[in-house]
């Protein structure tokens, strides 16, 4: 990377020699941007303030405020940036301090807020295996504020963003058109706030929204993964203050909030693309080089360096420039940014997009910086691979032969997601097909370091709608939901799958087809699936909505109080049958989740015929009949020989040990 010149400016404790009261405030033409927007006293994370302004590198910088000291100032390749290291000492007090700039007799100040941390902030709890995470694509969930639908065609009135300064909202060219599957549809933060009761009532205990930060691509900006400003909520969703209010309201409803963040890439509309601080701020590829999605290069002893280089430095797509985390200023920027949002909004967790596309060692440092500040903070990484050892490689403390430790607490269980779809769509099966696929994936649990911290799911915003992959079969949906509610890990449910949402059939865009609007989330919707009355009277497209919603609600509300499925161990069984000389799977799968005092028996019958329970098959866990509660009906049931399990159903029975 290009090396910055570093020089240290005097400020040996106490106020700077210049009284800021005698200085003019910096104009927007002198200081165009300061990030982080503000900071807090009592943080472990070192503060490095990035200042942008025309020829700002030619200015001397000091800071005015008790307990504050500028320890170093770093110039960048561009003369329009300075990186200012500030020591926030133990005597620092919350309030307004001032960055003081001077050059050749010209001086001005920039006010900077230091805030007081909320009590217990550093030791905040995060999401765990006791939670169920509800994944929302905000633009497609609900619109609670029609005034922000189309963003702004001209620079709008400014608003405060948490920094004490006004933010000038940029032009947002991508407009709302619900008929177009790949443009904005108008969902926003207020729409989510308006339906928090629905989410909590479903049994969810946490919300993961796809990114809400400004994505200002001229087209297809609704998904949010091409960030244009890392410190501001997209104005079509709301603003920073509303995001903070959303988190507060979620907490009141018993819902944690997980922020979806992207460190690997930004969008071509990001403000720094025209004038980056360093020449290597992002990977400049001329001619354009696409990443190869070859995660194996990091653990493959036979991998060519050219393949690893392409994986690390290639762009995700032409609209998403690849950030260079090997540049220490980029890494520090993203470390502080994550800490800033956790502290500002009161977040309960992070989800990192495209985790293995990042440079591994800097991302390991990134994870450590976040968890050093918040020791209980859970971070889940998207490691999209169906190869179990390659997924396990990315979880914290995995004994990798190359010595790499990601410091990433949680990973998404893509192998299980893949197996669920394969298994439930197979009926005439050989020995390694059908429910054997679920068994085989869970049989490799010995590879993972922390089973409780695996995020389990059967769909998200990048996958086809499960209702479509299951052929609109409600029985298959019930089995998938039953598995999600009972296997080890942290379950994540994609919005609408509780009612078997189906893809739009009027468009050729696969992404647009599966990221559909939640009926009832917009004023004037003829169908409202947020209410029991609306579900009961829904048209044929949603024939099974009411039944599947109640099935999901029953299971996940029960799961909230069942320690055996939240934290228990697993003992699983796979039935076989002889067919002539062949030994094939019976396409059923059963398992116990258990603690010392509690057990749950789960039997998944993926056959089109009933199955009769052979209770003696489970004698190593329990001898003799057992009386328990059928979780789905609430009735008592005796687990014993001869008990019949209906076709394409799950039996879930809780009992005391």
Secondary structure as UniProt FT lines:
FT   STRAND          6..7
FT   HELIX           20..22
FT   TURN            28..30
FT   STRAND          33..35
FT   STRAND          39..40
FT   TURN            41..42
FT   STRAND          47..52
FT   TURN            54..55
FT   HELIX           56..58
FT   STRAND          60..64
FT   TURN            66..67
FT   STRAND          68..75
FT   TURN            79..80
FT   STRAND          81..88
FT   TURN            90..91
FT   STRAND          95..103
FT   TURN            104..105
FT   STRAND          106..115
FT   TURN            119..120
FT   HELIX           121..123
FT   TURN            129..130
FT   STRAND          132..136
FT   HELIX           138..140
FT   HELIX           146..148
FT   TURN            149..150
FT   STRAND          159..160
FT   STRAND          166..167
FT   TURN            178..179
FT   TURN            181..182
FT   HELIX           189..194
FT   HELIX           196..201
FT   TURN            202..203
FT   STRAND          206..209
FT   STRAND          213..214
FT   TURN            222..223
FT   STRAND          229..233
FT   TURN            235..237
FT   HELIX           240..252
FT   TURN            253..254
FT   STRAND          256..261
FT   TURN            268..269
FT   HELIX           271..274
FT   TURN            279..280
FT   HELIX           295..298
FT   TURN            301..302
FT   HELIX           305..313
FT   TURN            318..319
FT   STRAND          322..323
FT   TURN            325..326
FT   HELIX           328..345
FT   STRAND          349..352
FT   TURN            353..354
FT   HELIX           355..357
FT   HELIX           360..373
FT   TURN            375..376
FT   STRAND          379..381
FT   HELIX           388..392
FT   TURN            393..394
FT   TURN            396..397
FT   TURN            401..402
FT   STRAND          410..412
FT   HELIX           414..424
FT   TURN            431..432
FT   TURN            434..435
FT   HELIX           436..443
FT   HELIX           445..447
FT   HELIX           451..453
FT   STRAND          454..456
FT   TURN            461..462
FT   HELIX           466..469
FT   TURN            470..472
FT   HELIX           474..486
FT   STRAND          490..494
FT   TURN            495..496
FT   HELIX           497..499
FT   HELIX           510..514
FT   TURN            519..520
FT   TURN            523..524
FT   TURN            529..530
FT   HELIX           532..536
FT   HELIX           540..542
FT   TURN            543..544
FT   HELIX           545..559
FT   TURN            560..561
FT   HELIX           563..567
FT   STRAND          569..579
FT   TURN            580..581
FT   STRAND          582..594
FT   STRAND          598..605
FT   STRAND          611..612
FT   HELIX           615..618
FT   TURN            619..621
FT   STRAND          626..630
FT   TURN            631..633
FT   STRAND          636..639
FT   TURN            641..642
FT   STRAND          644..645
FT   TURN            647..648
FT   STRAND          649..656
//
